[in-house]
Amino acid sequence: MVASESNGQLVMRVLQLRALAKVDSETDKAVFNKYGDGRIFLTQIIYSGSAVANQTIKGKKERESVTTSLHSSNYPTKVIIVATR
């Protein structure tokens, strides 16, 4: 679940996840896509010791950013946050 504030109102969104590809990670990671329009979206969650990565399903706003980025040849930048224990 993601919470954000818009015009003084709290907006909650539920993230849908699906299994992606096999991974071999020793750390927990959150992977984001940053688009040329300045928007950043969570795209993957990887748990240490897990055999698969979980990928979020792109929502309407991210699909709009993808379309805009492709038309301007600005591909998303991956932003990875690694959790430490």
N, C-alpha and C positions, 0 to 999 in steps of 0.2 A: 504494500500500500504506500502511496506517495501523497504527501500533504504539501500544499503550496498556498500562498495567499495571493488573491487577485482582487484588487479594488476593495480591500478591507474584508473580504470574505474568504473563509477557509475552503479550499477545494481539495477533495479527496478522490484519488483514483486508485483502482485496484489493478495491479499488474498481473497479466496472464503470462505464464511461463510454459515453455516447451523444452524438452530435452533436445540438445543440439548435437554436438560431436564429442567423441571421446577426448578426454584431456588427462593430463598427468600433472597436477599442480600441487605444490607443497604449501601453498598459502591460499587464503580466501581472497577473492578479487571481485571487484565490481567494475565492469567495463561500460564506458559511455561513448556515444557518438556525438561529436561537436560539429555542427554544420556552419556554413559560411554566414548564415543569418544570425548567428550568435546563440542559437538554441542548442541545448544539451539534453540528450535522452539516454536513460539507462537502457543498455542493450543486452548485457549478459551478467549472470551471477555465477561465479565459479567457486565451489567449496573445496577446501583442501581435502585430499584423499578421495574425492568423488571421481567416478569414472566418466561422468558427463558434465557438460556445461549447460546451464539453463539460459535460454534466450527469451527476451520479452517479445511480445507481438507488437509490431509498430502500430501506433494509434494514428488518428487523422492528422494531428499536428506534425508528427514526425514524417508521415508520408508527404505532407506538403513541403517540408524542409528537404526531403530527398529529391523531389521533383525540381524544386528551385535550384538545388545544388548541381543536379545533373545538367540542367540547361545552362548554367554558368561555368561548368567544368570545375566546380569547387567540391571536391569529394570530402566526405566527413573525416575528421581527425579522431583517432581512438584515444580516449583518456582512460587510463587504468589506475584504480585505487587499490592498493594492496593492504589487507588487514594484518596486523601483527598481534600476537598474543603475549 
